[in-house]
Amino acid sequence: MARRNRIDACFSDLRERGETALVPFLTAGDPDLGVTRELLLAASRAGADLIELGVPFSDPTADGPAIQRSSARAIGRGVSLPGILELVAEVRHTSEIPIVLFGYYNPIFHYGNERFVRDARDAGVDGLLVVDLPPEEADELYRPARRVGLEMIFLLAPTSDEQRVRTVMKKAGGFVYFVSMTGVTGSKGIDADVVRGMVEKLRPQCDLPIGVGFGITRAEEAAAVAGFADAVVVGSAIVRLIEEHADEPDLVDRVERFIGELKDGTRRSIAA
């Protein structure tokens, strides 16, 4: 019998508790893979429900300056896709937190789709979010990924029309990532009231959990978004914290505290 995907199990458990998922983003290899392993485990301790693990790429066009810099630092250290899969396999010795690889298609294409999905599955990856591979062009990765049980997560944006939503929903798995604004990551703050209206409009067309990301930097914003979303995704704020304190001995503790504050924010939405 096939193993139940960790992402599906996570959202099922959260629904039973009436709770919203917190999904922090970390760039693999920033400041190095060893510290990334510590940060992954710290995020889990702090209450993170899923992890988006960024695969460094030389031209991350969807990402803002903070994540671009983190990707460049990791590439400068020689971080590669095989090393990231080894990292995930190491984490699996001590943690069952769902892990989604977030990145661009070029490294996967050069790795080889069939080989990549098998190796990712065997390492303990649960899902893939490939930002420059829209569902219309995704079959060469989507089909082998689904055969081995990996979920393919796709993006929707404020500009997505009903036809786009239908196209995404034909192939999306795990959850749908709703980009709260146009532009790149970390470019501006979120207007939770405006995004609430967009998510409520999307819900009748979407039978998967809806995660909201872009522009969420504080616990108060996480709490506001948790009032209407199934998942709150926070990336640039965490990456900036790592950048600012990368050489300090308490880096992992700082990140763990911050993620804990974000998770407390999502829990406050239950009591509100």
C-alpha positions in Angstrom: 0.0 0.0 0.0 1.4 3.4 -1.0 2.6 5.7 1.8 0.2 8.6 2.5 1.8 11.8 1.4 3.1 13.9 4.4 1.5 17.1 2.9 -1.9 15.6 2.8 -1.6 14.1 6.3 -0.4 17.4 7.6 -3.4 19.4 6.3 -5.8 16.7 7.4 -4.4 16.9 11.0 -4.5 20.7 10.9 -8.2 20.6 9.8 -9.1 18.4 12.7 -7.5 21.0 15.0 -9.0 24.0 13.2 -5.5 25.3 12.7 -3.6 27.0 9.8 -0.3 25.7 8.6 2.9 27.8 8.9 5.2 27.2 5.9 8.7 28.8 6.3 11.0 29.1 3.4 14.8 28.4 3.7 17.4 28.5 0.9 19.3 25.3 1.0 23.0 26.0 1.6 22.7 29.5 3.1 24.9 29.9 5.0 25.8 26.3 4.4 24.2 22.9 4.2 25.1 21.9 7.7 23.4 25.0 9.1 20.5 24.5 6.8 20.0 21.1 8.4 20.0 22.7 11.9 17.6 25.4 10.7 15.2 22.8 9.3 15.1 20.9 12.6 14.8 24.2 14.5 11.8 25.2 12.3 10.1 22.0 13.1 10.7 22.5 16.9 9.3 26.0 16.6 6.0 24.7 15.2 6.4 24.9 11.4 4.1 22.5 9.7 5.7 22.3 6.3 9.0 23.5 4.9 9.7 25.1 1.5 13.3 24.3 0.8 14.7 26.5 -1.9 17.0 25.1 -4.6 19.6 27.8 -5.5 19.6 28.9 -9.1 21.7 31.5 -10.9 18.7 33.4 -12.3 15.8 33.3 -9.8 13.6 35.7 -11.7 10.5 35.2 -9.4 12.5 36.1 -6.2 13.3 39.4 -4.7 16.7 40.7 -3.7 16.9 38.8 -0.3 16.3 35.4 -1.8 18.4 36.2 -4.9 21.4 37.0 -2.6 20.8 33.8 -0.5 20.8 31.8 -3.7 24.0 33.4 -4.9 25.7 32.7 -1.6 24.7 29.0 -1.7 25.8 28.6 -5.3 29.1 30.2 -4.3 29.6 27.5 -1.7 29.1 24.8 -4.4 25.6 23.8 -3.3 23.9 21.5 -5.8 20.8 19.5 -6.2 22.4 16.1 -5.3 23.7 17.7 -2.1 20.3 19.1 -1.3 18.7 15.6 -1.7 21.4 14.2 0.7 20.5 16.9 3.2 16.8 15.9 3.0 17.7 12.3 3.5 19.7 13.3 6.6 16.8 15.3 8.0 14.5 12.3 7.5 16.5 10.4 10.2 15.0 12.7 12.8 12.0 14.5 11.4 8.9 13.7 9.4 8.0 17.4 8.6 6.8 17.7 5.0 9.3 19.2 2.7 8.6 20.9 -0.6 11.5 21.6 -3.0 11.0 25.1 -4.4 12.9 26.3 -7.4 13.4 26.5 -11.1 13.3 23.8 -13.8 16.8 24.1 -15.2 18.6 22.2 -12.4 15.9 19.5 -12.5 16.1 19.2 -16.3 19.9 18.8 -16.2 19.5 16.2 -13.4 17.0 14.2 -15.5 13.3 14.2 -14.7 12.9 10.4 -14.1 16.1 10.1 -12.1 15.3 13.3 -10.2 11.8 12.3 -9.0 13.0 8.8 -7.9 15.9 10.3 -6.0 13.8 13.0 -4.5 11.2 10.5 -3.4 13.8 8.2 -1.9 15.4 11.1 0.0 12.1 12.0 1.6 10.9 15.0 -0.5 7.1 15.3 -0.5 6.3 17.9 -3.2 7.7 20.1 -5.9 7.0 23.8 -6.7 8.8 24.7 -9.9 8.0 28.4 -10.4 8.9 28.6 -14.1 7.1 25.4 -15.1 3.4 26.3 -15.6 0.9 23.4 -15.7 0.5 23.7 -19.5 4.2 22.8 -19.9 4.7 20.5 -16.9 3.8 17.1 -18.1 7.4 15.9 -18.6 7.9 16.4 -14.9 4.4 16.1 -13.6 3.8 12.6 -14.9 6.9 10.9 -13.4 6.4 12.9 -10.2 2.9 11.6 -9.7 4.0 8.1 -10.5 6.3 8.1 -7.6 3.9 9.9 -5.2 5.4 13.5 -5.3 2.8 16.3 -5.3 3.2 19.1 -7.8 2.2 22.5 -6.3 1.3 25.4 -8.6 1.0 29.1 -8.2 -2.1 31.3 -8.6 -2.0 35.1 -8.5 -4.4 38.0 -8.3 -4.3 38.1 -12.1 -5.4 34.4 -12.5 -8.7 34.2 -14.3 -11.2 31.3 -14.1 -9.7 29.4 -17.0 -6.2 29.6 -15.3 -7.7 28.3 -12.1 -9.2 25.4 -13.9 -6.0 24.6 -15.6 -4.0 24.6 -12.4 -6.6 22.5 -10.5 -6.3 19.7 -13.1 -2.8 19.0 -12.0 -2.2 20.6 -8.6 -1.6 18.5 -5.5 -0.9 19.1 -1.9 -2.0 22.7 -1.8 -2.3 25.7 -4.0 0.1 28.6 -3.5 -1.7 31.9 -3.9 0.7 34.7 -4.5 -0.8 37.6 -2.6 0.4 40.3 -5.0 2.1 40.8 -8.4 5.9 41.3 -8.4 8.7 39.4 -6.8 9.1 38.0 -3.3 9.8 40.4 -0.5 8.9 43.4 -2.6 6.2 45.0 -0.4 3.8 44.3 2.5 0.5 42.4 2.4 -2.9 44.0 2.5 -4.7 41.1 4.3 -8.2 42.5 3.7 -7.7 42.7 0.0 -6.2 39.2 -0.2 -9.0 37.8 1.9 -11.5 38.8 -0.8 -9.4 37.2 -3.5 -9.0 33.9 -1.6 -12.7 33.8 -0.8 -13.5 34.2 -4.5 -11.1 31.4 -5.3 -12.4 28.9 -2.8 -15.4 27.6 -4.7 -13.1 26.6 -7.6 -10.4 25.0 -5.4 -10.7 21.7 -3.7 -7.2 21.9 -2.2 -5.9 23.8 0.8 -4.9 27.4 -0.2 -1.6 28.7 1.0 -0.9 32.5 0.9 2.6 33.9 0.5 4.5 37.1 -0.4 4.6 40.1 1.9 4.2 38.4 5.2 6.9 39.5 7.6 5.5 39.6 11.1 3.4 37.5 13.5 0.6 40.0 13.2 0.4 39.6 9.5 0.6 35.8 9.8 -2.3 36.0 12.2 -4.4 38.1 9.8 -3.7 35.8 6.9 -4.4 32.7 9.0 -7.9 33.9 9.5 -8.8 33.0 5.9 -6.0 30.9 4.5 -5.1 27.2 5.0 -1.4 28.0 5.1 0.8 31.0 5.7 4.1 31.0 3.7 6.9 33.2 5.0 10.2 33.5 3.0 12.1 36.7 2.6 11.7 37.8 6.2 13.4 34.5 7.3 16.1 34.7 4.6 16.9 38.3 5.7 17.3 37.3 9.3 19.7 34.5 8.2 21.6 37.0 6.1 21.9 39.5 9.0 23.1 37.0 11.6 24.8 34.3 9.5 28.1 34.7 11.3 26.7 34.8 14.8 26.6 31.8 17.2 23.0 32.2 18.0 21.7 32.2 14.4 19.7 29.0 14.7 18.2 30.2 18.0 17.2 33.5 16.4 15.5 31.8 13.5 13.8 29.3 15.8 12.4 32.1 17.9 11.1 34.1 14.9 9.4 31.0 13.4 7.9 30.4 16.8 6.5 33.9 16.9 5.0 33.4 13.4 3.4 30.1 14.5 2.0 31.8 17.6 0.5 34.3 15.2 -1.3 31.7 13.2 -2.6 30.1 16.4 -4.0 33.5 17.6 -6.3 33.5 14.6 -8.1 30.5 16.2 -8.9 32.4 19.3 -9.9 35.6 17.6 
